[in-house]
Amino acid sequence: MTSWTIRFVFLWALGCANALSQTPIVVGAVITQTGAQAPDAEGYRAGLRVWEDEVNAAGGLLGRKIELRLLDDGSNAIRNGALYEQLIQDEHADLLIGPFGTAATLLAAAVAERSRRVMINGAGPGGNVHKRTPRYVFQTGIPYKAYGPVLRELLQREGISRLYILARDDTASKEMAESLRALTSGEIEIYGSDMLDFTPLVKKAQALNAEAWIAFGGTRDAADMVRTFHRLRYAPRLFFARAASDPKFPQLVGQDAEFTLTAIEYDARLATPGNDQFVKAFSAKWNGAPDKAAADGYAAGTVLAAAVRQAGSLDQEKLRQALGAIEVDTVIGRQKMNPAGGDQVAARPALAQIFGGRPAPLPKDERSAPYPAWSERKVIR
């Protein structure tokens, strides 16, 4: 080979390397942008856009910019299988982030597994996504099963053992309730979506001499429970309602919301790593505070970027190994995935108690204020 030929080959290889370095890394995701579910998913998309800006401002990944390529499922979860096939085959996505919602994630996960492509499950909290121990799907959000350990620790601190656990008749509520029941004792009381008067269930709780009333359901359900409590002058030692973190809850029951325990999966006030910076960046870009969906999207990107840096490659097997071993701090808490099934084993919701009409995060490992008898309550002015 002549010196000219060697130089030509060198320059050609250098040109290819430079061209590759200028080619963005395509991160594909399907996010509902139209239809009935679009308002719920909007924050997820917005959080991912903030992450994209942040990564590119810092020089990208592996020396290359990233480019989010987002498709819309039109609020139809069943379309996600075909759309993730499109991302892989037609859009040539280098990396994948899962869609919004458990049903959509199940279909996307099937494509990722079949294609042997790593996918971050950022917004599919249901346990059935990881029930069959996928090898390429890794969960970064707070799963429904995380409620059990958090509440068990609280009950142990409070010295409470007699529980009355209630769940609305829907998949998410029942999965949360089961996560607690599996770690404690007793049964789960399932109630229908049409229940307004909880008097029969209050009588059951009284007959069981329950110390804690723990409810998983909707905001309206929690409000109707409190209305029933007040009317019957019933006050358990501890009252937890998962949906009481919704700002609409105090609006529905006024000062009767006080002392209710709840859980926060994300709040702009939480002192999680990088949250202040995220809130500022999000507010500057979107002129509003981030919600839980936004934090989920941002956290999904944070974990994915950390895995790419640790693997030093876009090779899917190297990324899979990195995600199975990685531990990352995010705005929704510490992230660690089970290497055998990809499910989240570290991130948990934060406990909070309503004071002054707003949920206030409980300091770590501290007891809550007792749920007072109705005759002992004072009017807040």
CORRA-V578943 format. One record per residue. N is the residue number from 0. RES is the residue in one letter. D_CENTER is the distance of its C-alpha to the mean C-alpha in Angstrom with 2 decimals. Layout:
BEGIN
n->N res->RES d_center->D_CENTER
n->N res->RES d_center->D_CENTER
END
This chain:
BEGIN
n->0 res->M d_center->58.82
n->1 res->T d_center->60.26
n->2 res->S d_center->58.91
n->3 res->W d_center->58.19
n->4 res->T d_center->56.15
n->5 res->I d_center->54.18
n->6 res->R d_center->53.48
n->7 res->F d_center->52.44
n->8 res->V d_center->50.00
n->9 res->F d_center->48.58
n->10 res->L d_center->48.18
n->11 res->W d_center->46.62
n->12 res->A d_center->44.06
n->13 res->L d_center->43.36
n->14 res->G d_center->42.95
n->15 res->C d_center->40.49
n->16 res->A d_center->38.44
n->17 res->N d_center->38.51
n->18 res->A d_center->37.53
n->19 res->L d_center->34.56
n->20 res->S d_center->33.45
n->21 res->Q d_center->33.62
n->22 res->T d_center->31.55
n->23 res->P d_center->27.89
n->24 res->I d_center->25.14
n->25 res->V d_center->23.55
n->26 res->V d_center->19.76
n->27 res->G d_center->19.21
n->28 res->A d_center->16.41
n->29 res->V d_center->16.65
n->30 res->I d_center->14.99
n->31 res->T d_center->16.32
n->32 res->Q d_center->18.77
n->33 res->T d_center->21.28
n->34 res->G d_center->21.62
n->35 res->A d_center->20.17
n->36 res->Q d_center->16.45
n->37 res->A d_center->16.98
n->38 res->P d_center->16.38
n->39 res->D d_center->12.82
n->40 res->A d_center->12.12
n->41 res->E d_center->14.35
n->42 res->G d_center->12.04
n->43 res->Y d_center->10.21
n->44 res->R d_center->13.83
n->45 res->A d_center->14.95
n->46 res->G d_center->12.54
n->47 res->L d_center->13.74
n->48 res->R d_center->17.24
n->49 res->V d_center->17.14
n->50 res->W d_center->16.20
n->51 res->E d_center->19.07
n->52 res->D d_center->21.44
n->53 res->E d_center->20.73
n->54 res->V d_center->21.29
n->55 res->N d_center->24.41
n->56 res->A d_center->25.79
n->57 res->A d_center->25.71
n->58 res->G d_center->27.62
n->59 res->G d_center->25.11
n->60 res->L d_center->24.46
n->61 res->L d_center->27.50
n->62 res->G d_center->29.70
n->63 res->R d_center->28.45
n->64 res->K d_center->26.54
n->65 res->I d_center->23.38
n->66 res->E d_center->23.24
n->67 res->L d_center->20.27
n->68 res->R d_center->21.58
n->69 res->L d_center->19.58
n->70 res->L d_center->20.72
n->71 res->D d_center->20.23
n->72 res->D d_center->19.91
n->73 res->G d_center->21.31
n->74 res->S d_center->18.83
n->75 res->N d_center->20.31
n->76 res->A d_center->17.97
n->77 res->I d_center->21.11
n->78 res->R d_center->21.99
n->79 res->N d_center->19.25
n->80 res->G d_center->21.46
n->81 res->A d_center->24.32
n->82 res->L d_center->22.38
n->83 res->Y d_center->20.92
n->84 res->E d_center->24.51
n->85 res->Q d_center->25.64
n->86 res->L d_center->23.37
n->87 res->I d_center->24.80
n->88 res->Q d_center->28.38
n->89 res->D d_center->29.18
n->90 res->E d_center->26.88
n->91 res->H d_center->27.25
n->92 res->A d_center->23.69
n->93 res->D d_center->23.72
n->94 res->L d_center->19.97
n->95 res->L d_center->17.23
n->96 res->I d_center->13.60
n->97 res->G d_center->12.21
n->98 res->P d_center->12.13
n->99 res->F d_center->10.04
n->100 res->G d_center->9.82
n->101 res->T d_center->10.72
n->102 res->A d_center->14.42
n->103 res->A d_center->14.61
n->104 res->T d_center->12.81
n->105 res->L d_center->15.42
n->106 res->L d_center->18.19
n->107 res->A d_center->17.07
n->108 res->A d_center->16.67
n->109 res->A d_center->20.21
n->110 res->V d_center->21.59
n->111 res->A d_center->20.05
n->112 res->E d_center->21.54
n->113 res->R d_center->24.81
n->114 res->S d_center->25.13
n->115 res->R d_center->24.11
n->116 res->R d_center->21.77
n->117 res->V d_center->18.74
n->118 res->M d_center->15.48
n->119 res->I d_center->12.07
n->120 res->N d_center->9.47
n->121 res->G d_center->6.81
n->122 res->A d_center->5.63
n->123 res->G d_center->7.44
n->124 res->P d_center->6.20
n->125 res->G d_center->9.94
n->126 res->G d_center->12.31
n->127 res->N d_center->14.92
n->128 res->V d_center->13.52
n->129 res->H d_center->14.62
n->130 res->K d_center->17.40
n->131 res->R d_center->20.10
n->132 res->T d_center->19.15
n->133 res->P d_center->18.85
n->134 res->R d_center->20.31
n->135 res->Y d_center->18.78
n->136 res->V d_center->15.11
n->137 res->F d_center->12.69
n->138 res->Q d_center->9.02
n->139 res->T d_center->7.15
n->140 res->G d_center->3.40
n->141 res->I d_center->3.98
n->142 res->P d_center->6.38
n->143 res->Y d_center->8.68
n->144 res->K d_center->11.37
n->145 res->A d_center->10.32
n->146 res->Y d_center->11.89
n->147 res->G d_center->15.29
n->148 res->P d_center->16.04
n->149 res->V d_center->15.06
n->150 res->L d_center->17.29
n->151 res->R d_center->19.96
n->152 res->E d_center->20.42
n->153 res->L d_center->20.82
n->154 res->L d_center->23.31
n->155 res->Q d_center->25.20
n->156 res->R d_center->25.62
n->157 res->E d_center->26.85
n->158 res->G d_center->29.15
n->159 res->I d_center->27.99
n->160 res->S d_center->28.48
n->161 res->R d_center->29.32
n->162 res->L d_center->26.23
n->163 res->Y d_center->25.89
n->164 res->I d_center->22.54
n->165 res->L d_center->21.90
n->166 res->A d_center->19.54
n->167 res->R d_center->19.83
n->168 res->D d_center->20.95
n->169 res->D d_center->17.83
n->170 res->T d_center->15.81
n->171 res->A d_center->12.49
n->172 res->S d_center->14.62
n->173 res->K d_center->16.94
n->174 res->E d_center->14.55
n->175 res->M d_center->13.25
n->176 res->A d_center->16.94
n->177 res->E d_center->18.14
n->178 res->S d_center->16.07
n->179 res->L d_center->18.10
n->180 res->R d_center->21.29
n->181 res->A d_center->21.41
n->182 res->L d_center->21.65
n->183 res->T d_center->24.07
n->184 res->S d_center->26.74
n->185 res->G d_center->27.53
n->186 res->E d_center->26.37
n->187 res->I d_center->23.81
n->188 res->E d_center->25.29
n->189 res->I d_center->24.02
n->190 res->Y d_center->24.87
n->191 res->G d_center->25.15
n->192 res->S d_center->23.76
n->193 res->D d_center->27.32
n->194 res->M d_center->27.74
n->195 res->L d_center->28.76
n->196 res->D d_center->31.02
n->197 res->F d_center->29.61
n->198 res->T d_center->33.10
n->199 res->P d_center->33.54
n->200 res->L d_center->30.35
n->201 res->V d_center->31.40
n->202 res->K d_center->34.72
n->203 res->K d_center->33.09
n->204 res->A d_center->31.11
n->205 res->Q d_center->34.41
n->206 res->A d_center->36.28
n->207 res->L d_center->33.89
n->208 res->N d_center->34.29
n->209 res->A d_center->30.53
n->210 res->E d_center->29.53
n->211 res->A d_center->25.87
n->212 res->W d_center->24.45
n->213 res->I d_center->20.77
n->214 res->A d_center->19.28
n->215 res->F d_center->16.24
n->216 res->G d_center->16.76
n->217 res->G d_center->17.11
n->218 res->T d_center->18.24
n->219 res->R d_center->21.75
n->220 res->D d_center->21.89
n->221 res->A d_center->21.21
n->222 res->A d_center->23.88
n->223 res->D d_center->26.32
n->224 res->M d_center->25.94
n->225 res->V d_center->26.90
n->226 res->R d_center->29.75
n->227 res->T d_center->31.01
n->228 res->F d_center->30.80
n->229 res->H d_center->32.82
n->230 res->R d_center->35.38
n->231 res->L d_center->35.98
n->232 res->R d_center->35.80
n->233 res->Y d_center->33.31
n->234 res->A d_center->31.27
n->235 res->P d_center->29.55
n->236 res->R d_center->29.31
n->237 res->L d_center->25.52
n->238 res->F d_center->23.48
n->239 res->F d_center->19.69
n->240 res->A d_center->17.91
n->241 res->R d_center->14.15
n->242 res->A d_center->14.74
n->243 res->A d_center->17.11
n->244 res->S d_center->14.70
n->245 res->D d_center->15.37
n->246 res->P d_center->18.29
n->247 res->K d_center->20.25
n->248 res->F d_center->20.69
n->249 res->P d_center->23.26
n->250 res->Q d_center->24.86
n->251 res->L d_center->25.54
n->252 res->V d_center->27.10
n->253 res->G d_center->28.21
n->254 res->Q d_center->29.15
n->255 res->D d_center->28.55
n->256 res->A d_center->24.84
n->257 res->E d_center->25.93
n->258 res->F d_center->25.01
n->259 res->T d_center->22.24
n->260 res->L d_center->19.51
n->261 res->T d_center->15.88
n->262 res->A d_center->12.44
n->263 res->I d_center->10.42
n->264 res->E d_center->6.77
n->265 res->Y d_center->8.25
n->266 res->D d_center->11.91
n->267 res->A d_center->14.39
n->268 res->R d_center->16.59
n->269 res->L d_center->14.65
n->270 res->A d_center->16.78
n->271 res->T d_center->14.32
n->272 res->P d_center->16.03
n->273 res->G d_center->16.69
n->274 res->N d_center->15.04
n->275 res->D d_center->18.51
n->276 res->Q d_center->19.27
n->277 res->F d_center->16.13
n->278 res->V d_center->16.83
n->279 res->K d_center->20.46
n->280 res->A d_center->19.96
n->281 res->F d_center->17.65
n->282 res->S d_center->20.13
n->283 res->A d_center->23.02
n->284 res->K d_center->21.86
n->285 res->W d_center->20.57
n->286 res->N d_center->22.49
n->287 res->G d_center->19.70
n->288 res->A d_center->16.89
n->289 res->P d_center->13.34
n->290 res->D d_center->10.81
n->291 res->K d_center->7.06
n->292 res->A d_center->7.21
n->293 res->A d_center->9.65
n->294 res->A d_center->7.97
n->295 res->D d_center->5.36
n->296 res->G d_center->8.80
n->297 res->Y d_center->10.70
n->298 res->A d_center->8.99
n->299 res->A d_center->9.44
n->300 res->G d_center->12.94
n->301 res->T d_center->13.58
n->302 res->V d_center->13.22
n->303 res->L d_center->15.21
n->304 res->A d_center->17.85
n->305 res->A d_center->18.27
n->306 res->A d_center->18.90
n->307 res->V d_center->21.39
n->308 res->R d_center->23.18
n->309 res->Q d_center->23.42
n->310 res->A d_center->24.69
n->311 res->G d_center->26.96
n->312 res->S d_center->26.88
n->313 res->L d_center->25.22
n->314 res->D d_center->26.64
n->315 res->Q d_center->24.09
n->316 res->E d_center->25.36
n->317 res->K d_center->25.26
n->318 res->L d_center->21.70
n->319 res->R d_center->20.75
n->320 res->Q d_center->22.62
n->321 res->A d_center->21.08
n->322 res->L d_center->17.46
n->323 res->G d_center->18.69
n->324 res->A d_center->20.16
n->325 res->I d_center->18.16
n->326 res->E d_center->16.53
n->327 res->V d_center->15.03
n->328 res->D d_center->14.20
n->329 res->T d_center->11.59
n->330 res->V d_center->10.82
n->331 res->I d_center->7.75
n->332 res->G d_center->10.26
n->333 res->R d_center->12.16
n->334 res->Q d_center->11.17
n->335 res->K d_center->13.47
n->336 res->M d_center->13.64
n->337 res->N d_center->16.21
n->338 res->P d_center->18.98
n->339 res->A d_center->20.28
n->340 res->G d_center->17.40
n->341 res->G d_center->14.59
n->342 res->D d_center->12.07
n->343 res->Q d_center->10.05
n->344 res->V d_center->12.49
n->345 res->A d_center->11.96
n->346 res->A d_center->8.67
n->347 res->R d_center->9.02
n->348 res->P d_center->8.85
n->349 res->A d_center->12.06
n->350 res->L d_center->14.92
n->351 res->A d_center->16.86
n->352 res->Q d_center->20.13
n->353 res->I d_center->21.59
n->354 res->F d_center->24.64
n->355 res->G d_center->26.45
n->356 res->G d_center->24.20
n->357 res->R d_center->20.95
n->358 res->P d_center->18.37
n->359 res->A d_center->19.44
n->360 res->P d_center->17.35
n->361 res->L d_center->19.45
n->362 res->P d_center->20.97
n->363 res->K d_center->19.98
n->364 res->D d_center->22.17
n->365 res->E d_center->23.97
n->366 res->R d_center->24.97
n->367 res->S d_center->24.24
n->368 res->A d_center->27.06
n->369 res->P d_center->28.72
n->370 res->Y d_center->28.24
n->371 res->P d_center->31.80
n->372 res->A d_center->34.37
n->373 res->W d_center->34.92
n->374 res->S d_center->38.42
n->375 res->E d_center->37.21
n->376 res->R d_center->34.91
n->377 res->K d_center->36.17
n->378 res->V d_center->35.79
n->379 res->I d_center->33.77
n->380 res->R d_center->35.73
END
